[in-house]
Amino acid sequence: MIPQVGAIQQAVAKKWAKPVGNEARAQLGQNYAQVWQDLGAVDGTQYGVYFKAANKSLIWYNAQAFENAGASEPKTWKDFLNTAETVSASGVTPVSVGGADGWTLTDWFENIYL
């Protein structure tokens, strides 16, 4: 179980991973969209497949608050910061993080660093 696409690529480069067999490839073709297969492949060779995914890195926003503030969906980190300032200037708190557990804040930092 390797948690990231980059880690799969590193394992392949260090020859720690072996390609999946014919039966597994056939099952992947029947049960997974190509985009999911691609995440487990390196240079076109299948080494695995993602078995768990979560939407914890999504940013949800209130479209009405954006409209009221005259803000639009940001495309870059700089845009995100400018949009947050615009929404804040309209009187709405621009960002909220459910941080009761430490991992949620860690995920935010990881996403920002990426």
C-alpha positions, 0 to 999 in steps of 0.5 A: 500500500503506497499512499501517493503517486510520487511514492509509486514512481519512487518505488518503481525507480528503486525497483521496489515494485513489480508490475501487476500480473495479467489477471489483475490488469484484466480486473482493473480494466473491467472495474476501474476507469482509465484515470484510476488505472493511470494513477497506479501506472508508471510510464504505461506499466501498471504497478497498482491501483488506488483502493481508497480515495477521499475528498478531504482536499476539496475546498467547498465554498458558498457560491452566494457569498462569492456572488455577493462579494463580487468574487470568482472561483480562484485558479491559483494560490495567489487568486485564492488569497485575493479571493479570501480578502475580497470575501472577508471585505464583504463581511463574510469569514472567508475560510473555515477549517474543521480542525478538531483532529490534528490531521485536518490541519496537516492536510491543509498544510500539505495542500498549500505546500504542494 
